[in-house]
Amino acid sequence: MKEELKFIGIDVSKDVLDICILSHQTESLVIKNQEKVIAKFFKSILKEAVIKHHICIENTGKYAWVLISVLAELDCYFYVVNPLHLKRSLGLTRGKNDKIDAIRIARFIKKNHDETDLFIPRRNIIEQLQILLSERKFRINHKKQLATKNKELKVLRDKKIAKQIKKENDKLIKEITLQVKRLEDQIKKLIKNDKTLKALQKQLKSVPGIGDILCWNLIVKTNEFKSIKDPRKLACYSGVAPFRNTSGTSVFGKNRVSNLADKSLKKLLHLGALSAIRLNNDLAVYYHRKVEEGKNKMSVLNAVRNKIIHIVFAIIKNQTLYQNRLVTS
């Protein structure tokens, strides 16, 4: 008996899931975004052995975590798609609501399931690391905002009020600094108590320019290098891979990186590259040689970011540490 294909698109919100099922016809329904309800609904659907179910959702953050945890355990083809990828693939669209979004997600996976990577579940500890890193990032941004406010207070005519506000802001900055330290200590403790992550962190931090924050983000964003297994893909994801800019015989633009990227990871890689070129290692030698040859500094720095990514994948593949070929002084 020939297997039938069903394509299911799910639009996730805080309280409910809008579901579209595409087969011979289109069926739309709504269920509660609760673990027991989700499990009961999909177990009843997946009973049909002669049907292959391709289930797709957008990666919309914490509201999808319960759904992801349930579907990752079930026997189906499950995809978690970047919202921007989905939006760009739809072309010109008019109108928007949750039901329409579910239909569009279902149509997307029907068209692209052969080229879309299946979702790889994350260990619970990676989920914990993501939450802690997200909270750390939020506090760091808040701290920067307060520091900016303090600078703006200097232009106030009423120095007494300015001094009072600055004093309160400084208290908040001090408390946020302590909170960030506690979050980082929690992350370090989690990694220390996990044999796999401890070994992975040792490998990553052996690479010039990779410190704690970049190391932790690489682990989480690549799902311990299970979801992103190729250096070129990570370079694209983080916006450091250059792409050609040509058309026919008349347009010959410079190679450029894409603006569609994870900007926070790109920033961390940039800071890592800046750190690496100040040290005594192969990357610093490469950077200074290229600059002396007349290459654009930012282009060379981007090449260093790319090299860091490729070195990371090389040492993980070979299960070794980075070996600096230069003798340190």
C-alpha positions as CSV (number, residue, x, y, z in Angstrom):
1,M,0.0,0.0,0.0
2,K,1.4,3.4,-1.0
3,E,2.1,5.7,1.9
4,E,0.0,8.9,2.0
5,L,1.7,12.2,2.9
6,K,0.1,14.7,5.3
7,F,1.6,18.1,5.9
8,I,0.8,19.9,9.2
9,G,1.5,23.6,9.8
10,I,1.2,25.0,13.3
11,D,1.0,28.6,14.3
12,V,2.0,29.0,18.0
13,S,0.7,31.5,20.4
14,K,0.7,31.8,24.2
15,D,-2.6,30.0,24.8
16,V,-3.6,28.1,21.6
17,L,-2.2,26.4,18.6
18,D,-3.7,27.0,15.2
19,I,-3.2,23.9,13.1
20,C,-3.6,23.3,9.4
21,I,-3.6,19.7,8.0
22,L,-2.9,19.4,4.2
23,S,-3.6,16.1,2.4
24,H,-6.4,15.7,-0.1
25,Q,-8.1,18.6,1.4
26,T,-7.3,21.4,3.9
27,E,-8.4,21.1,7.5
28,S,-8.0,23.9,10.1
29,L,-8.5,23.6,13.8
30,V,-7.4,25.1,17.1
31,I,-6.2,23.3,20.3
32,K,-4.9,24.6,23.7
33,N,-1.2,25.1,24.1
34,Q,-1.0,22.6,26.9
35,E,1.2,19.5,27.1
36,K,-1.6,17.0,27.8
37,V,-3.8,18.4,25.1
38,I,-1.0,18.5,22.5
39,A,0.1,14.9,23.3
40,K,-3.4,13.5,23.1
41,F,-4.1,15.3,19.8
42,F,-1.0,14.3,18.0
43,K,-0.9,10.7,19.3
44,S,-4.4,10.2,17.8
45,I,-3.3,11.6,14.5
46,L,-0.1,9.6,14.3
47,K,-1.8,6.3,14.8
48,E,-2.3,5.9,11.0
49,A,0.7,3.8,10.1
50,V,0.3,4.2,6.3
51,I,0.6,8.0,6.5
52,K,3.8,10.0,6.7
53,H,3.3,13.1,8.8
54,H,5.5,16.2,8.1
55,I,4.9,18.7,11.0
56,C,6.3,22.2,10.8
57,I,6.4,25.2,13.2
58,E,8.1,28.5,13.3
59,N,10.9,29.0,15.8
60,T,9.0,31.6,17.9
61,G,10.7,31.2,21.3
62,K,9.4,30.0,24.6
63,Y,5.7,29.6,23.7
64,A,6.8,26.7,21.4
65,W,8.9,24.9,23.9
66,V,6.1,22.6,25.2
67,L,5.0,21.7,21.7
68,I,8.6,21.0,20.6
69,S,9.2,18.8,23.7
70,V,6.1,16.7,22.8
71,L,6.7,16.4,19.0
72,A,10.4,15.6,19.4
73,E,9.3,12.4,21.2
74,L,6.8,11.3,18.6
75,D,7.3,9.3,15.4
76,C,6.9,12.0,12.8
77,Y,9.0,14.2,10.5
78,F,9.3,17.4,12.6
79,Y,10.7,20.7,11.4
80,V,11.4,24.0,13.3
81,V,11.9,26.8,10.7
82,N,13.4,30.2,11.1
83,P,10.5,32.8,10.8
84,L,12.5,35.0,8.4
85,H,13.2,32.0,6.1
86,L,9.5,31.3,6.0
87,K,8.5,34.9,5.5
88,R,11.0,35.3,2.6
89,S,9.8,32.1,0.9
90,L,6.2,33.2,0.8
91,G,6.7,36.0,-1.7
92,L,4.0,38.7,-1.9
93,T,1.2,38.0,0.6
94,R,-1.8,40.0,1.8
95,G,-3.6,39.7,5.1
96,K,-2.5,37.9,8.2
97,N,-4.1,35.9,11.1
98,D,-3.2,32.8,13.0
99,K,-5.3,30.5,10.8
100,I,-3.8,31.9,7.6
101,D,-0.3,31.6,9.1
102,A,-0.8,27.9,9.9
103,I,-1.9,27.3,6.3
104,R,1.1,29.1,5.0
105,I,3.4,27.0,7.2
106,A,1.8,23.8,6.0
107,R,2.2,24.8,2.4
108,F,5.8,25.8,3.0
109,I,6.7,22.4,4.4
110,K,4.8,20.6,1.6
111,K,6.9,22.4,-1.0
112,N,10.2,22.4,0.9
113,H,10.3,19.2,3.1
114,D,13.0,17.6,0.9
115,E,15.4,20.5,1.4
116,T,14.6,21.3,5.1
117,D,16.6,19.8,7.9
118,L,14.7,17.7,10.5
119,F,14.6,19.1,14.0
120,I,17.3,17.6,16.3
121,P,16.1,17.6,20.0
122,R,18.2,19.4,22.5
123,R,19.3,18.1,25.9
124,N,17.6,19.6,28.9
125,I,20.9,21.2,30.0
126,I,21.2,23.1,26.7
127,E,17.7,24.5,27.3
128,Q,18.8,25.6,30.7
129,L,21.9,27.2,29.2
130,Q,19.8,29.1,26.6
131,I,17.5,30.5,29.4
132,L,20.5,31.6,31.5
133,L,22.2,33.2,28.5
134,S,19.0,35.0,27.5
135,E,18.6,36.4,31.0
136,R,22.3,37.5,31.0
137,K,21.9,39.2,27.7
138,F,18.8,41.0,29.0
139,R,20.6,42.3,32.0
140,I,23.7,43.4,30.0
141,N,21.4,45.4,27.7
142,H,19.7,47.0,30.7
143,K,23.0,47.9,32.2
144,K,24.1,49.6,29.0
145,Q,20.9,51.6,28.9
146,L,21.5,52.8,32.5
147,A,25.1,53.8,31.6
148,T,23.8,55.8,28.6
149,K,21.3,57.5,30.9
150,N,24.1,58.5,33.2
151,K,25.9,60.2,30.3
152,E,22.8,62.0,29.3
153,L,22.3,63.4,32.8
154,K,25.5,65.5,32.4
155,V,23.6,68.0,30.2
156,L,20.8,68.7,32.8
157,R,20.9,72.2,34.3
158,D,19.6,71.0,37.6
159,K,22.8,69.2,38.9
160,K,21.1,68.2,42.1
161,I,18.5,66.1,40.4
162,A,21.1,64.8,38.0
163,K,23.3,63.7,40.9
164,Q,20.3,62.0,42.6
165,I,19.2,60.1,39.5
166,K,22.8,59.0,38.8
167,K,23.1,57.7,42.3
168,E,20.0,55.5,41.9
169,N,21.2,54.4,38.4
170,D,24.6,53.4,39.9
171,K,22.8,51.3,42.5
172,L,20.9,49.5,39.8
173,I,24.1,49.0,37.7
174,K,25.8,47.5,40.7
175,E,22.9,45.1,41.4
176,I,22.7,44.1,37.7
177,T,26.5,43.4,37.7
178,L,26.0,41.0,40.7
179,Q,23.1,39.3,39.0
180,V,25.1,38.8,35.8
181,K,27.9,37.3,37.9
182,R,25.5,34.9,39.5
183,L,24.1,33.8,36.2
184,E,27.6,33.2,34.8
185,D,28.4,31.2,37.9
186,Q,25.3,29.1,37.3
187,I,26.3,28.4,33.7
188,K,29.9,27.5,34.8
189,K,28.4,25.1,37.4
190,L,26.2,23.4,34.8
191,I,29.0,22.9,32.3
192,K,31.4,21.7,35.0
193,N,29.0,19.0,36.1
194,D,28.4,17.8,32.5
195,K,31.2,15.7,31.1
196,T,30.4,16.3,27.5
197,L,30.0,20.1,27.8
198,K,33.1,20.3,30.0
199,A,35.2,18.6,27.3
200,L,33.6,20.7,24.5
201,Q,34.3,23.9,26.4
202,K,37.9,23.0,26.8
203,Q,38.2,22.4,23.1
204,L,36.5,25.7,22.1
205,K,38.4,27.8,24.6
206,S,41.7,26.5,23.3
207,V,41.0,28.5,20.1
208,P,42.4,32.1,20.1
209,G,39.7,34.7,20.7
210,I,37.1,32.3,22.2
211,G,36.3,33.2,25.8
212,D,33.5,32.0,28.0
213,I,30.6,34.0,26.4
214,L,31.4,33.1,22.8
215,C,32.0,29.5,23.8
216,W,28.7,29.2,25.6
217,N,26.8,30.8,22.7
218,L,28.4,28.5,20.2
219,I,27.4,25.5,22.2
220,V,23.8,26.6,22.6
221,K,23.2,28.0,19.1
222,T,24.6,24.9,17.4
223,N,23.0,22.5,19.8
224,E,26.4,21.1,20.8
225,F,27.3,21.2,17.0
226,K,24.5,18.6,16.3
227,S,22.1,21.0,14.5
228,I,24.9,22.9,12.6
229,K,27.5,20.5,11.5
230,D,29.2,22.5,8.8
231,P,31.5,25.5,9.2
232,R,30.0,27.2,6.1
233,K,26.5,26.9,7.6
234,L,27.6,28.5,10.8
235,A,29.4,31.2,8.9
236,C,26.2,32.0,7.0
237,Y,24.1,31.8,10.2
238,S,26.3,34.3,12.0
239,G,26.7,36.6,8.9
240,V,30.4,36.3,8.3
241,A,30.3,34.3,5.1
242,P,31.0,36.5,2.0
243,F,28.8,36.1,-1.1
244,R,29.4,37.1,-4.6
245,N,27.6,40.2,-6.0
246,T,27.6,39.8,-9.8
247,S,25.0,39.8,-12.5
248,G,25.6,39.0,-16.2
249,T,28.5,40.9,-17.7
250,S,27.7,44.4,-16.4
251,V,27.6,44.1,-12.6
252,F,30.7,43.2,-10.7
253,G,30.3,44.2,-7.1
254,K,32.5,43.3,-4.2
255,N,31.9,40.1,-2.2
256,R,29.7,41.0,0.7
257,V,28.4,39.3,3.9
258,S,24.6,39.0,4.2
259,N,22.6,41.2,6.5
260,L,20.3,38.3,7.3
261,A,22.2,36.8,10.3
262,D,22.3,36.2,14.0
263,K,23.7,39.7,14.9
264,S,24.5,38.8,18.5
265,L,26.7,35.8,17.5
266,K,28.3,37.9,14.8
267,K,29.2,40.6,17.4
268,L,30.7,37.9,19.7
269,L,32.7,36.5,16.8
270,H,33.9,40.1,16.0
271,L,35.1,40.6,19.6
272,G,36.7,37.2,19.5
273,A,38.6,38.1,16.3
274,L,39.7,41.4,17.8
275,S,41.0,39.5,20.8
276,A,42.8,36.9,18.7
277,I,44.8,39.4,16.6
278,R,46.2,41.0,19.7
279,L,47.7,37.7,20.8
280,N,50.7,35.7,19.6
281,N,49.2,33.1,17.3
282,D,48.6,32.1,13.6
283,L,45.5,34.3,13.3
284,A,47.4,37.4,14.4
285,V,50.2,36.6,11.9
286,Y,47.6,36.1,9.1
287,Y,45.8,39.4,9.9
288,H,49.0,41.6,10.1
289,R,50.4,40.0,6.9
290,K,47.2,40.7,4.9
291,V,47.0,44.3,6.2
292,E,50.6,44.9,5.2
293,E,49.7,43.6,1.8
294,G,47.2,46.4,1.5
295,K,44.0,44.4,2.2
296,N,41.0,46.2,3.8
297,K,41.2,45.8,7.6
298,M,37.5,44.9,8.0
299,S,37.7,42.4,5.2
300,V,40.7,40.7,6.8
301,L,39.0,40.8,10.2
302,N,36.0,39.1,8.7
303,A,38.3,36.4,7.3
304,V,39.7,35.9,10.8
305,R,36.1,35.4,12.1
306,N,35.7,32.8,9.4
307,K,38.9,31.1,10.3
308,I,37.9,30.9,14.0
309,I,34.7,29.1,12.9
310,H,36.6,26.6,10.6
311,I,39.2,26.0,13.3
312,V,36.4,25.2,15.8
313,F,34.9,22.6,13.5
314,A,38.3,21.1,12.7
315,I,39.2,20.5,16.3
316,I,35.8,19.1,17.1
317,K,36.0,16.7,14.2
318,N,39.5,15.6,15.2
319,Q,38.7,15.6,18.9
320,T,41.7,17.6,19.8
321,L,42.8,21.0,21.1
322,Y,44.0,24.0,19.0
323,Q,47.8,23.8,18.6
324,N,49.4,27.2,18.3
325,R,52.4,26.8,15.9
326,L,54.0,30.0,17.2
327,V,56.2,29.9,20.3
328,T,54.8,32.1,22.9
329,S,57.1,34.5,24.6
